[in-house]
Amino acid sequence: MDPVRTCVGCRVRASRSALIRVVANHSVLILDERAVMPGRGAWLHPTQECIDTALRRHAFARALRVSTPLDTQTIEKRLNGYGNKVNGSK
């Protein structure tokens, strides 16, 4: 049975394989595609709606327990092209 995590954007529980893990490294949000990077992680559906909601609610800073502002440009660029991989395309 696949572990269950909660999306920081929409707050819906889903299997770990349906979500992507995001970590903060020196105040920059980074996709942890293999889910093996050290430290706290925030789980997110790879949809634009969940990304926008998480950013609007400052959910990444809260989930990752970071008090400094986070650079979200890296994750937004990566997630814009990530949908095809998640949906099974190569």
Secondary structure, DSSP 8 states (H G I E B T S, - for coil): ---EEEBTTT--EEEGGGSEEEEEETTEEEEETTS--SS--EEE-SSHHHHHHHHHTTHHHHHHT--S--B-HHHHHHHHTTHHHHTT--
